[in-house]
Amino acid sequence: MIKSRIKYLLAVLVLISSSPALAQSGGFAGVGLSLGFGPRGMAISNAMAASTFEGIYPYYNPALAAYKSIGNQIDMSVSALDFDRVYQTFGSTFQLPPNAGLSIGLIRSGVRDIDERSLSGYPLGTFDLAEYQLNTTFGLRFSERFSGGVSFKLNYANYHKELSATTAVGVDLGILYRFGNYLNFGFTVQDMFANYTWNSGDLYNQSQARNVVNNFPTRLKWAFSYQREKYAIQTEYELQTYGSEVNTQVSFVDENGNPFQISQLNTINTSTGLLKLGGTWHAHDRLSLRGGYRISDTKVSGSGSLSAGFSVHLPFDTFAPSIDYAFVTEPYGVSNIHVFALRLNL
């Protein structure tokens, strides 16, 4: 069977990676799984690493799993994205008295109906690209002001039916400290040790093919949240560090005039800074309003994006349901995203 071009697959990966206001630097592994977790976070530009105002979302900081709350929280969200992209999340939290908490989350990301072509340009049908993440978080309150947590993530990627799927295991660590009654500080390190390993030898029938390792960016976050009864203001700075493999070939000619090449594999380390601002206002017992602004790369002009959203708190005592919505503009005017969610408290 004629194989589709690997360049096309790489273009698809960049397409996913350049997703939302939520986009990280395009082209790096795992970016499609880091768009956010539901409308409440995405509406305030994902500046959630120090926030306890919106509920419990350990996706942003494992220490949040230890936050004391009433009941157990369930969130289910679905997003409407252009370019046939898919992004869905599910999360549930559990209190572990007297001073701990547990959270389980699932994320589905991908692209549907990708047009597959042969090297000659003939259509071969369509295929889907999918990524999943299952994360488990444990948090512990060491005191009324200080808590910490750890998350373990299992990532799964299936990019082509004739390319073996791969998995990656990552670890998040985080702390949360409360200064008085109104100000929180959060720090977290995310996606440590995670990478995808690929080998296209079977796809192209090349026995000499080597493994290619795509590392997830390591994400460091420093965040503050100022919270009062009716409103909250959040800010966060994120530093992403990542390494890329570069294969350099240098041509030489020996003393007999015969040409030969020497290949050298090097790793280039780079970093990107992101700045996030957001706020929430409980305008009414039944309505909350949100807004945010995000700079996806502090070194690049035009990478800013806006977000906004709201929650409608339904008048039911059973499960205390809320319907959440967020509207997110993507950097550089690529597209817009609509996010919908249902939140329950058990």
N, C-alpha and C positions, 0 to 999 in steps of 0.2 A: 504493500500500500504506500502511495506517495505521502510523504510527511509534510505537515504544515510548517511554515517558517517560524523559527524560534524568535525572530525579530517581532513577529506579530504578537506573540505571547508577552514579550517584554513591554510592548506598547500597552497591552492590557493592564499589566502590573502598574505601569506609571499612571494609567487612567484611574485605577483604584486608589493609588497612593495619593493622588492629587485631590482627593475628596474634600470634605467640608472645611469650613471655617475651621474646620476640624481637621483640615489636612495637615499632615506633617510634611517634612521635606520629601518630595516625591521620589519613588524608586527604591525605598528601603523596606526590608521585610517587616511584616506585622503592622504597617501603617493603616491598612484597611480595618484593623481591629481596634484602633485607638481613636475613633471618631467621637466617642462620648457614650454616655449611658443614660438615655432617655431625655425627654424635653426639659426637665428641670435643670439639669447640668448644661445641656447644649444651649439653652436660651441665655445663660449667663456666661457664655464663651468657655464653658468647662472649667471655670475658676472655682473648683470645689474641694481642693485638697485640705482646706481648713474649715469648711462649712458644715455646721450641724443644723442649719436653719431650714434646709429643704427635706430633712429626713436622714436616713442612713444610706450612704453610697460608697462602700469600700472600694469600688472600682477606681476611685480617685485617690484614696489613701487608706491602706489597710487598718490604720488605727481607728478609723471611723466605725468599724465593726463593734468596737467596745463601747460606743456611746450609749448611754442609758436612755431607753425609750419605752413608751407604753405599747405593748403588743409587738407582733411581728409584721414586717413590711413586705409586700409583694409588688413588683413593678413589671409591667409588660409593655414593650414599645415596638413600633414599626415605623419605618421611614419611607418617604416618597422621594426618590432621587432620579435625576436624568441619567442618560446613557445606560439604561438597563441595569443600574446598580441596585444591590440589595443590602439592607442593614436592619437587623432586628436584635432586640435584647430581652432577656428575662433575668430577674434577680429576686432573691428572697433572703431575708435576714431572720436570725433567731437569737433571742436573749438567753444567755447562760448564766443564771444567777450564781453568786451575787455580783460579780464584777467582770464578766466576759461576754463575748458575742461571737456569732458565727454567721457567715454569709456565703451564699452560693450563687454564681452568675453564669449565664450562657450568652454568647454573642455569635450571630451568623452574619457573615459579610460575603459579597461576591458580585459577579457580573453574569447576566443571563444572555442566552442566544447570541454568542459570539460567532461571527461568520468565519468559517475555516476554509482556507484556500491551499491548493497545492503550489509547488514552486513555479509552475507554469501559469498560475492564476485561476485554475479551474475550481469551482465550488465543491467542497467536500461535506457540506452540511453545517450544522451548528453544534456548539458545545457550551457548557456552563463552567464557570470558575467559582470555587467555593473555599471559604475559610471559616473555621469555627474556633471558638475559645471557651473552655470550661475553666472557671476559676473558683477556688475555695479560699476563704479568708477567715483568719482567727484573730480577734482583738482582745486585749486585756487592759483594764483600768488599774494602774498602779496606785493612783490616788484620785481625788476628786478633780484634780487639774491636769494630770498627766496620764496619757494612754499610748499604747503601741500596738502594732499589728504586723502580720505577715500574710502574704497571699502566694498561693501556688497556682500557676497557670499552665494548662495543657492546650497548646495550639495545634491545629490540624489544617493543612493546606492541600487542596487537590486542584491543580491548575490545568491538567490535560488528561484525557482518558488513556493516552499511551505514555504518560510520564508518571512514574510512581509517586503516590502521595507522600508527604513528609510531615513530621511532627516536631514540635519544639516545646521545651519546658522552661518556663521563666519564673522568677521570684521577685516579689515586691516587698519592700520594707517601708514602714512609715511610723511617724510619731505625731501626736497632737497635744498641744499644751494650751491651757486656758489662762490668760492674764485677766484676773478678775471675772466679772460677770458678762462682759460684752466683747472682749477681744480674744480671738483664737489664733494660734500659730500652728501651721502644719508643715512638715517636711517629709518627702518620700523619695525613694529610689525605685524605679520600676523597670521591668523587663530585663533584669539581670540574667546573664547566662543563656538567653534565648537565641536560637538561630535555626534556620532551615538549611538542610543539606540536600543538594540535588545532584543527580547524575543522569545525563541524557544519552548515555551509551546505548541503552535499549531502544530509545526513540530513533536514533540515527544509525543503529547497527555498527557502532564504533567501540571496539573492545578497549581501545587506548584512552577512552574518555575518563577524565578525573572528576572527583567530587568538587562541587562548587558550594561554598558555605556563605549564606546570606545572614549576617548578624542583625538582630533587632537593635534599634537605637536604645541605648541606656538613657533613661529619662529621669532627671533630677528636678524636683519641684520645691520651691519655697513659697508659702502662701499665708495670707492673713485674711481674716473674716471678722468684720465688726457687725455685731448682731444685737438689735433691740427687739422689743416685743412685736412691732409692726413692720420692721424693715431690716434689711441686711445689705452690706456692701462687701464685696469680695475682690481681692486682687491676687495675682499669682504670676510668678516668673518661672519658666521651665527652660532647662538647658538639656538639649539632646546631643549626645555624643555617639559617634558611630565610626566603624572602620570598614573600608572597602578594599577588596582585593584587586590589584592591577597587575596584569601579566605583561611584562616588557620584554620585547625581543630585539636583540642587537645583532646585526650582521657583521661578519668578519671574513677575511680571506687569509688562508694559511700560506705558508712559505712556498707551497707548490701551486698557488693560484686557485685553490679549490675554495668556494664559498661555504660558509657554515653559519649557523645561528646559535646564540645562547639565550635561553629564556630565564627570566628572573621574576619571581612572584613577590610582590611587595604589598604591604597594607598601608593605606592612607587614612589617617584619622582626621575627622572634621567634626564641627559642632555647629548647632543652630540654637539661637535664643528665641523664645516665644514669650509674649507679654499678654496677660488676660485681665480684663476688668469686667465686673458684673454686679448687678444689684437686683433685689427682690423687695416688693412692697405688698403686704397683705392689705389690699384696699378695702376688703369686706370679709366677713366671715365665710362667704361663699366664693370669693374671687381673690386670686393672687396674680400680680403682674411682674414680669421680668424683662431685663434687657442686658446686653453685653457688647463688648467690643474686644476684638482679638487681633494682635499683630502676629502673623504666623512665622515671620522671620525678621528679626530686628535689624538685619543687615540689608534687607531688600525693601525698597520703597514699593508701595502698592500692594503689600501683602495683608493689609488690614481688612477686616470683615465684621459686619454687624450681625446681631442676633436678637431675637425678642420672643416672648411667649407668655402664656398664662396658664392658670389652673382653675378649674371650676370644681369646687368642693360640694359634692351632692348632699342633699339633706337627708341622709340615712345614717342611723346610728350603727347598724350592722355593717361591718367591714369599713365604715367611714370612707367610701370610695371618692376618688378624685379623677377627673379627666384632664390630662395635661397636653399642651401643644407648644411647639417651638418652630420658629421660622429662622433659618440660618442662610446667610449669603456666603458663598464660597470666595476664597481669595482670588484676586485678579478678575473678578466678574465671570468666573467659569459657569456657574449655575447657582440655583437655590435649592434648599432642602426643607421639606416639611416633616415634622416628627410628631407622632401621636402616641399617647400612652394611657394606660389605666393603672391606677395605684390603689391597693387595698391594704387595710390594716386588720390583722387577725388577732 
